[in-house]
């Protein structure tokens, strides 16, 4: 089975599955380390979401490069 045909944003959904073991670790015996682990997983998933988002082409200024 090849993953070439799958949408890139599916990686985000797989990343969200990482929250389950992180919560299990956090509620187990880890305490503060578990909270940090869950926060790190959320940061990684958010970064994947931003990185795989659509690129907007309307962000360039019309007078860019003309010395204004």
TIRO-2110 file (N, C-alpha, C; in Angstrom, 1 decimal):
// TIRO-2110
0.8, -1.2, 0.0, N, 1, A
0.0, 0.0, 0.0, CA, 1, A
0.9, 1.2, 0.0, C, 1, A
0.6, 2.1, -0.9, N, 2, A
1.4, 3.4, -1.0, CA, 2, A
0.6, 4.5, -0.4, C, 2, A
1.4, 5.4, 0.3, N, 3, A
0.7, 6.6, 0.9, CA, 3, A
0.8, 7.8, 0.0, C, 3, A
1.3, 7.7, -1.3, N, 4, A
1.5, 8.8, -2.2, CA, 4, A
0.1, 9.4, -2.5, C, 4, A
-1.0, 8.7, -2.5, N, 5, A
-2.2, 9.2, -2.9, CA, 5, A
-3.0, 9.9, -1.8, C, 5, A
-2.5, 9.8, -0.6, N, 6, A
-3.2, 10.3, 0.6, CA, 6, A
-3.0, 11.8, 0.7, C, 6, A
-4.0, 12.5, 1.2, N, 7, A
-3.9, 14.0, 1.4, CA, 7, A
-2.8, 14.2, 2.5, C, 7, A
-2.1, 15.3, 2.4, N, 8, A
-1.0, 15.6, 3.4, CA, 8, A
-1.6, 15.8, 4.8, C, 8, A
-2.8, 16.4, 4.8, N, 9, A
-3.4, 16.8, 6.1, CA, 9, A
-3.8, 15.5, 6.9, C, 9, A
-3.7, 14.4, 6.3, N, 10, A
-4.0, 13.2, 7.1, CA, 10, A
-2.9, 12.9, 8.1, C, 10, A
-1.8, 13.5, 7.9, N, 11, A
-0.7, 13.4, 8.9, CA, 11, A
-1.1, 14.0, 10.2, C, 11, A
-1.9, 15.1, 10.1, N, 12, A
-2.4, 15.8, 11.2, CA, 12, A
-3.3, 14.9, 12.0, C, 12, A
-4.2, 14.2, 11.3, N, 13, A
-5.1, 13.3, 12.0, CA, 13, A
-4.3, 12.1, 12.7, C, 13, A
-3.3, 11.6, 12.1, N, 14, A
-2.4, 10.6, 12.7, CA, 14, A
-1.7, 11.2, 13.9, C, 14, A
-1.3, 12.5, 13.8, N, 15, A
-0.6, 13.2, 14.9, CA, 15, A
-1.5, 13.3, 16.1, C, 15, A
-2.8, 13.6, 15.8, N, 16, A
-3.8, 13.7, 16.9, CA, 16, A
-3.9, 12.4, 17.7, C, 16, A
-3.7, 11.3, 17.0, N, 17, A
-3.7, 10.0, 17.7, CA, 17, A
-2.6, 9.9, 18.8, C, 17, A
-1.6, 10.7, 18.6, N, 18, A
-0.5, 10.6, 19.6, CA, 18, A
-0.9, 11.2, 20.9, C, 18, A
-2.0, 11.9, 21.0, N, 19, A
-2.5, 12.5, 22.2, CA, 19, A
-2.9, 11.4, 23.2, C, 19, A
-3.4, 10.3, 22.6, N, 20, A
-3.9, 9.3, 23.5, CA, 20, A
-2.8, 8.7, 24.4, C, 20, A
-1.7, 8.2, 23.8, N, 21, A
-0.6, 7.7, 24.7, CA, 21, A
0.0, 8.8, 25.6, C, 21, A
0.0, 10.0, 25.1, N, 22, A
0.6, 11.1, 25.9, CA, 22, A
-0.3, 11.4, 27.1, C, 22, A
-1.6, 11.3, 26.9, N, 23, A
-2.5, 11.5, 28.1, CA, 23, A
-2.4, 10.3, 29.0, C, 23, A
-2.2, 9.1, 28.5, N, 24, A
-2.1, 7.9, 29.3, CA, 24, A
-0.8, 8.0, 30.1, C, 24, A
0.3, 8.5, 29.5, N, 25, A
1.5, 8.8, 30.2, CA, 25, A
1.4, 9.8, 31.3, C, 25, A
0.6, 10.9, 30.9, N, 26, A
0.4, 12.0, 31.8, CA, 26, A
-0.4, 11.7, 33.1, C, 26, A
-1.4, 10.9, 32.8, N, 27, A
-2.3, 10.5, 34.0, CA, 27, A
-1.7, 9.3, 34.8, C, 27, A
-0.7, 8.7, 34.2, N, 28, A
-0.1, 7.6, 34.9, CA, 28, A
0.7, 8.0, 36.1, C, 28, A
2.0, 8.2, 35.9, N, 29, A
2.9, 8.6, 37.0, CA, 29, A
3.8, 9.8, 36.7, C, 29, A
3.5, 10.4, 35.6, N, 30, A
4.5, 11.4, 35.1, CA, 30, A
4.3, 12.8, 35.7, C, 30, A
3.0, 13.1, 36.0, N, 31, A
2.8, 14.5, 36.6, CA, 31, A
3.0, 15.6, 35.6, C, 31, A
3.9, 16.5, 36.0, N, 32, A
4.2, 17.6, 35.1, CA, 32, A
4.8, 17.2, 33.8, C, 32, A
5.6, 16.2, 33.7, N, 33, A
6.2, 15.7, 32.5, CA, 33, A
5.1, 15.3, 31.5, C, 33, A
4.0, 14.7, 32.0, N, 34, A
2.8, 14.3, 31.2, CA, 34, A
2.2, 15.6, 30.6, C, 34, A
2.0, 16.6, 31.3, N, 35, A
1.4, 17.8, 30.8, CA, 35, A
2.3, 18.4, 29.7, C, 35, A
3.6, 18.5, 30.0, N, 36, A
4.5, 19.0, 29.0, CA, 36, A
4.5, 18.1, 27.7, C, 36, A
4.3, 16.8, 27.9, N, 37, A
4.2, 15.9, 26.7, CA, 37, A
3.0, 16.2, 25.9, C, 37, A
1.9, 16.4, 26.5, N, 38, A
0.6, 16.7, 25.8, CA, 38, A
0.7, 18.0, 25.1, C, 38, A
1.3, 19.0, 25.7, N, 39, A
1.5, 20.3, 25.1, CA, 39, A
2.4, 20.2, 23.9, C, 39, A
3.5, 19.5, 24.0, N, 40, A
4.4, 19.3, 22.9, CA, 40, A
3.7, 18.6, 21.7, C, 40, A
2.8, 17.6, 22.0, N, 41, A
2.1, 17.0, 20.9, CA, 41, A
1.2, 18.0, 20.2, C, 41, A
0.5, 18.8, 21.0, N, 42, A
-0.4, 19.8, 20.4, CA, 42, A
0.4, 20.8, 19.6, C, 42, A
1.5, 21.2, 20.0, N, 43, A
2.3, 22.2, 19.3, CA, 43, A
2.8, 21.5, 17.9, C, 43, A
3.2, 20.3, 18.0, N, 44, A
3.6, 19.6, 16.7, CA, 44, A
2.4, 19.5, 15.8, C, 44, A
1.3, 19.1, 16.3, N, 45, A
0.1, 19.0, 15.4, CA, 45, A
-0.3, 20.3, 14.8, C, 45, A
-0.2, 21.4, 15.6, N, 46, A
-0.6, 22.7, 15.1, CA, 46, A
0.5, 23.2, 14.0, C, 46, A
1.7, 22.8, 14.2, N, 47, A
2.7, 23.2, 13.2, CA, 47, A
2.5, 22.4, 11.9, C, 47, A
2.1, 21.2, 12.0, N, 48, A
1.8, 20.4, 10.8, CA, 48, A
0.6, 21.0, 10.1, C, 48, A
-0.4, 21.5, 10.9, N, 49, A
-1.6, 22.1, 10.3, CA, 49, A
-1.2, 23.3, 9.5, C, 49, A
-0.4, 24.2, 10.1, N, 50, A
0.0, 25.4, 9.5, CA, 50, A
0.9, 25.1, 8.2, C, 50, A
1.8, 24.2, 8.4, N, 51, A
2.8, 23.8, 7.3, CA, 51, A
2.1, 23.2, 6.1, C, 51, A
1.0, 22.5, 6.3, N, 52, A
0.3, 21.8, 5.2, CA, 52, A
-0.9, 22.6, 4.7, C, 52, A
-1.1, 23.8, 5.2, N, 53, A
-2.2, 24.6, 4.8, CA, 53, A
-2.0, 25.2, 3.4, C, 53, A
-3.0, 25.8, 2.9, N, 54, A
-2.9, 26.4, 1.5, CA, 54, A
-2.1, 27.6, 1.6, C, 54, A
-1.4, 27.9, 0.5, N, 55, A
-0.5, 29.0, 0.4, CA, 55, A
-1.3, 30.1, -0.3, C, 55, A
-1.4, 31.3, 0.4, N, 56, A
-2.1, 32.4, -0.2, CA, 56, A
-1.2, 33.2, -1.1, C, 56, A
-1.6, 33.5, -2.3, N, 57, A
-0.8, 34.2, -3.2, CA, 57, A
-1.0, 35.7, -3.2, C, 57, A
-2.0, 36.2, -2.4, N, 58, A
-2.3, 37.6, -2.3, CA, 58, A
-1.6, 38.4, -1.3, C, 58, A
-0.5, 37.9, -0.8, N, 59, A
0.2, 38.5, 0.3, CA, 59, A
1.3, 39.5, -0.1, C, 59, A
1.6, 39.5, -1.4, N, 60, A
2.7, 40.4, -1.9, CA, 60, A
2.1, 41.8, -2.1, C, 60, A
2.9, 42.8, -1.8, N, 61, A
2.6, 44.2, -2.1, CA, 61, A
2.8, 44.5, -3.5, C, 61, A
1.9, 45.4, -4.1, N, 62, A
2.0, 45.7, -5.5, CA, 62, A
3.2, 46.6, -5.8, C, 62, A
3.6, 47.4, -4.8, N, 63, A
4.8, 48.2, -5.1, CA, 63, A
6.1, 47.7, -4.6, C, 63, A
6.1, 46.4, -4.3, N, 64, A
7.3, 45.8, -3.8, CA, 64, A
8.5, 45.8, -4.8, C, 64, A
9.6, 46.2, -4.4, N, 65, A
10.8, 46.2, -5.3, CA, 65, A
10.9, 47.5, -6.2, C, 65, A
10.0, 48.5, -5.9, N, 66, A
10.1, 49.7, -6.7, CA, 66, A
10.6, 50.9, -6.0, C, 66, A
11.2, 50.6, -4.8, N, 67, A
11.9, 51.7, -4.1, CA, 67, A
11.0, 52.6, -3.3, C, 67, A
9.8, 52.2, -3.0, N, 68, A
8.8, 53.0, -2.2, CA, 68, A
9.0, 52.7, -0.8, C, 68, A
END
